[in-house]
């Protein structure tokens, strides 16, 4: 959540660049019906040389089954031999019929290296890629990857490379999975891509809070390491203040829910914003999760203010453009803002910024649609990349260049960018609700594993636990 007075969303590269990492997270496997499900992969290359500045595998994925396929459940793997043991790679999408923002790429290391493969590029899709009807294909996906140093790479010894493939044709040296089941291709010997996730250790340092409090001044809030913000200061419209009394707690579907209300009558002085933040900056790598209810409409009064509803982690900017700054955001703008005219959700990974003049170094993924209602938000950070999930589906993968250098706090807030051209002085109020928050230190959990962990806490009657050591 940027605290500059005038924030302008600075776009990172449209292509998602991903540094070499461990095997990508996979969804919990489900059973596929051989009769109903089928995929094929066509491949061509536009870089045919034995060596090249970058490898350019282009793909089309076809649904050869009889049922519609959710592309978010599809994974492709392209296998190659690293140019050196220490080589790292980055992925980019030049063009795709489904939209480059909806195509992801991560790198992994094979468990059983062969003479022609010890790494793989895994291609996935966000929920924005939509579906494939029986007989339909994705159309062109013009992809590429390169060494992070931009040194020449050798591709003639890569398992999946085909120098003569200058037009699309079926290619069995690329594998395709649907919901964890391999439906196409042959992996290098001993490296079947079917690799269901294992349960994480039961003894990871964890913060879990079910927000079971009586009110903003409940002494347990402070005892559990939270502050409810008061006073003034950014972000938000000039003159706005932070109102702790607007943070309330109530039951919903058997759970206690935290509500953050932001209200205004169209002036800075009448604007009351809300924020809840951990007192300690002790959270870095691992899994972050929260169940959050975004709301498109105010609970009362006219609609139209440019509002931001959030779940994020952050540390302090020690100096303009300081390279040890870190921030990872889920930000929903129900009425647009920052140049957007309609509802949009951003996930943003920050390396650094400067407030005046405004300079931003970040990478973001956006979804231009309504996210009104409850959503399961998961953020994972390891030593290789940052991944954002919404409702169990991968939403965005961000590059290793944006990994955190220092621990951070965990925050929720709701604030106004501006009044969105709304001139009314009629009071209005907006709500953001939070069901729970979870952080597991140094462990990357799948969304299904997050859900299982939360269910276990609630089944045991545990409303709060914090075993994460202070930094």
N, C-alpha and C positions, 0 to 999 in steps of 0.2 A: 504494500500500500504506500504509494509515493507521497511524501509530505511536502513536495514543492507547492508553492502558492498557485502556479498556473501549470497544470500538468498537461502535456501533450503526448499522446500515445506514439512512441517512436517504433516504427516497424523494424523488426529484424529481418533477415533474409527470408523470403517466402518459402524457400526450401528448408526443411528441417535437417540440420546437420548433426550427426551423432558420432561421437568418438568411439573407438574400440572399447568394447565392454564385455562383461560376462554374458552368459546366455540370457536372452530376453525372457521376461516374465511370460508365462503362458496361462491361459484361462484354465480353470478346473475342467478336466476332460469330460465330455459327455458322449453317449453312445450314438453313433451315426448309423443310419439304415443304409446298407449297401444297395438296396433296391431303389431308394429315393435319392441318395446323395452321390454326386460325382463331380469332379473338377478335372480340367486339363489346363496345361500351361504352354503357351507359345512364346518363343524367345527369338530375339535377333540382337545383333550388336552393331553399333555404329562406330566402334573403335576396333578394327580388325587386326591391328599389329601385334606382334609377339610382345612388344613393350608399348607402353602408352603413358601419357600424363595421367589419364584416369580410365578406369574400366567403365564401359557403358552398356550394361545389360538392360534391354528393353523387354517388357512383358505384356502379354494379354492373358487374362484368366477367364476361362469359359466354364459356365455351369452346364455340365453334361448330364446332370441328374433330372429328376422329375419334380423336385420341390424347390421353392425359392430359397436362396442362400443369403444370409446376412454377411456382408463382406467383412464386418468387424470380427467375425469368427474365422476368417481365412488368414493363413500364414504361408508365405513362400520362403524357401531357403535356396540361396545361390552359394555354392561351395568354392573356396579358393585357397591357394597356398600363400601364406604371408611372405612378404619380401625379406623379412628378418624377424627374429624372435621378439624384438622390441617395437616393431612397426605398429602404428596405430592408423586408423582409417576414419574417413568421414563420408557421410552419405548425403546425396542431394537428389532432388527431383527437378528435372528441367521442364517437363510438361506432362500432364496426365488428363485424360478425358474426365476422370472422376474428381480432378482437382488435386494439385500437389499438397494442399493443406490436409487432405484426407488420406495421404499415403505416408507411412512411417517406415523408417529403416533403422535397424540396430545390428550390431556385430556381436558375434559370439565365438568361442573357442571349442573345437571338437574334442570330445572325450577320447577318441581313438584316432589320432592323426594318421594320414596316409601320405603317400608320395606326392599326391596332387591336391591335398586339402588338409588344412589344419584350422581354418577359420570358416565362418559363414556370414553372409548378409541375410538377415531375416526381414522380409517385407510384410508389413501389416497394413490395416486400414482402420480409420476411425469410424465412429457411427455415422458421420456425415457422408461417407462413401455410399451408403444406402444398401440396396439389395441387387441380386442378379436373378432374374427370372430364368426358368429352364430354357436352355439354348442361347442365352445372352452372354456377352462377354464384357469385360471392363473397358475395352478400347485401349488405345496406346497408353502405356506407362513408360515414359522416357526417363530412365533412372541412370545414376552414375555414382561411382565412389572413387576415392583417391587417398593417397597417403597424406596424413595431416601435415607433413613437411613439404608436400608437393614434389617429392622426389619421384622419378620415373618408376613405374611399377611393371613387373613382368607378369603377363597373364597367360602366356602360352602353356604354362604348367598348371593352370587352374582347372580343377575338375569340371566345373560348369561352363567354362568358356568354349565357344565354338567360332573359330576364325572365319569359317565359310558361311556362317548363319547371317547373311545380310538381308534376308527377308523373313517374315514371321513363319515359323513352323513349329509343330509339336516338339518339345525338348524334354526328355526324360531325366536329364541330369540336374533338373531343378525339382524340388519336392514341393507339394502343396498339401496343407492340412486344413481340415474343417473341424472346429471345436475339438482339437486334440487328436483327431483321427487322420492318418495319412491316406490321401485319396489319389495322389499322383506322384510319379517320379521315383527314382532310386537314389538314395543317399550314398556317399562313399562307404565302403565296407565297415561295418561295426558302428555306424553313426545314425541309426534310425532317429528321425526327428521327434518321434513320439516319446516325450519325456515329461510325464505328469509331475506337477510340483509336489514336493514333499512338505509335510507339516513342519513349521518352524519349531525350534526348541521351545519348550514350555517355560523356560526360565529366563526370558529376555527382559532387560530393564524396560519398564513400561509406565506410561502415564495413561490412566483411564479416568474420565469424569463423566458421570451421567447427569450432571447439573441438577442434583437433588438438593436445592436450597430454598429457604423460606423467603428470601428477598435480597436486594442488592447489598444490604447492610448485615446480612447473616455473617457472624464471625468465622464460620467455616470456610467462606470464600477466601479470605486472607490466609487462614490456616492451611488451605489446600494450594496456596501459591498463586492466587489470582488477584488482579487489581481491576476494579471498575473505574474507568477513567472519569475525571471531573475537570473543571476548569476550561481553559481555552487552548488554542493552538491547532495547527493543521493536522490532517487535511480538512478541506471543507470550505464553504463560502465564508468570506470575511465577516467577522463578528460573531460567528457561531460558537456555541459552547457545548461541552460534553456533559450530559445529564445522567448521573448514576441512577437516579430514581426511575429512569425509563428502562432500566434493565430489570425484568421481572421473571418469575418462575411459576409455572403452572403445570398441571397434569395433562397429558395427551396420549390416548391409546395405552394407558397403563404406565407410561414413562413420564418423568419430569422433563420439561422442556424450558430452555432459556429463551426469552423473547427480548430482542433489541428493537426498541421503538425510536424512530427519528421523526421529528415533527417540525413544522414551520408554518408561518403565515406570510411567507414571501419576502422576508427581510433577514439579513444576517443575524440581527439581535434576537429575532423570534425563533431562530433555528436551533433545535436541541438534538444533538447527535449522540451516538452510543458506541462504546468500545469496551471490550473485556480482553485482558492481556495477562500472560503469565509474568510474574515478578522476575523470574530467573531466565536468563539466556543460557540454556543448557541443552538445547535440542539441535542436532546436526543431521548426520546420516541416519537412515532408517525409513520407517513408514509413518505417515501422518494420515489420519482419517477423521472425518466428521460427517454426520448426517445433518443436512441444512435445508431449511425451507425458504426458498426464494419466493417473493411475491411481486407480481406484475402491477397490481393495483393498490392504492392506499386503503387503509382500513376505514378512513373517513376523509371527506373533503375532496376537492378536485385533484385530478391526476395530471402529471406532466413534468414534475421536477426531475432533473438529471441526478439519479440516485446510484450509489454504489453499495452493494451487499457483498460481504467478503468472508473468506477464511484464508489465513495466510501465516507465513513465518517470516521473521525479519530480524536483522541486527542493526546496529547504529552505523551511520556513515561518518567515519572519523575525519574525513576531509573530502572536498570535491574530487570525484573520480578515484577515490580510494579503492584499491584492488582487493581489499578484504571484506568488502560489503557483500551481503547476500540477502535475497528476498525471493519468496516463491508464493504466488498469488492464485487463488480462485477469486475472480471479481465478476459479479453479475450486474449489468446495467439494464434494468427493466425498461427504461424509457430512452435508452441510448445516451449519448454524451461522448466527449472526446472526438467529435466529428462524426459519430455514428448517429443515424436518424431513428433507429429502432432497437429492440432488445438484442443484447449481445453478451456472451460470456467469454471472458479472457482467462487463460492460464498463462502466467508470465514468470520467467526465470530471469533474475537480475544479476548482472555482474557489478555494475556501478552506475552512478549518475552524477550530474552536476545541476544544481538548481537554477543558477543564473550566470550566463545564459544557459537555457535548458539543453542538456546533452544526456542521452540515455544509451546505455549498453545493455540490451536485453534480448531475449528470444521469447516469442509468444505464439500461442495457438488460440484461435477464436472460433466460436460457434454462433452464427447469426440466426438465432431462433429463440423462441420463448423457452425459458427454463422454470416457469412458474410451478411451484409445488416442491415436494420433498425430493432430495437427491443425495445419494451416497458419493461423497467426494474422497478420493484417495490420492495421495502424493507419495512417491517413493524416491529416495535419493541413495545411491550407492557411489562407488568410486568411478563410475563410468558414465552415468547419465541421470536425468531427472524424468520421471514419468508421471503423467496426470491421468487419472481415471474418473469417469463419471458414470454412475450406475453400472459398474462392472465392466465398462467398455473403455479401452484405451482411447484417450482424447488427444494427447500430445506427448511427444518425446523430445526432450531438449538436450543440448550438447554438453559434453564434459567441460567446456570452457566456462560454464555457468555454475559449476559445483561450489558448495559453500567452503569458505576458508575458516570461518569461526562459527561457534554455536549461536543459536537464535532463540527468540521467544515465539510463542504461539498466540495468535490474535484472531479475534472476530470484531468487525466493526461495520457500522452502517452510517453513511455520510452523504452530503449533497455536494456535487461538483458545482452546480448552479441551478437556477430555477427553470431552465429549459424553455425560456420565453413565456412562462406562465406568469401573468401579471396580477392574478387574484390575490387578495389579502385574506381570503377565507382560510382558516386553519385546516391543515391536513396532516395525516400521520401515516407512516409506513412501518411495516414489521418485517424483521428477519428472525427466524427461529432456528435454534440449534438443539438437537436431541442428545448428542454425546460428542466427545472428542477422544481420540486414541493416538498415542505415539508409542512405537516400539523401536527402541534404540538399536541401530546397526543391523536390523533385519528387514529384508525386502519381502513383504507379504503380498499375496494376490488379493484382489477384492473379496474373493470367497473366503480366504483365510481371515481377513479383517472381520467379516460378518460372523464367522464362527467364533472368533475371540470375543467379540462383543456379546454374542449370545451366551457364551460361557460365563462371562462376568455377571450378566443379568440373571442367569439361571442359579448362580451361587449367591445372589442377593448383594453383590458388591457394587456399590455406587461410586466408589472412588478408590484409586490406588496410584501411588507415585513412587516408583523404585528407581527412577532415572537419577543418577548421581549428579550433583552440582559440578559444573565445569571448573 
